[in-house]
Amino acid sequence: MAEERISRDDIVRIAEGLKLIEDGVEKIQGVMRRKKIKSIKEIAAELIPVFKSDDDSLSESVISRLM
């Protein structure tokens, strides 16, 4: 079976995706620095109770941003 070559458009889409990832990482790191959060575990420890007690508006807001 012949391998499909990556097109120029595919490379552009990959580059755009990598830029979005980079921007996201910078946002996360900025918050972590401001709040002096040292690990993802610390973030999870903060987020899980918030999501569990949330009235679904926060969950819906986060989900809508992910889509």
Secondary structure, 3 states (H helix, E strand, C coil): CCCCCCCHHHHHHHHHHHHHHHHHHHHHHHHHHHCCCCCHHHHHHHHHHHHHHCCCHHHHHHHHHHC
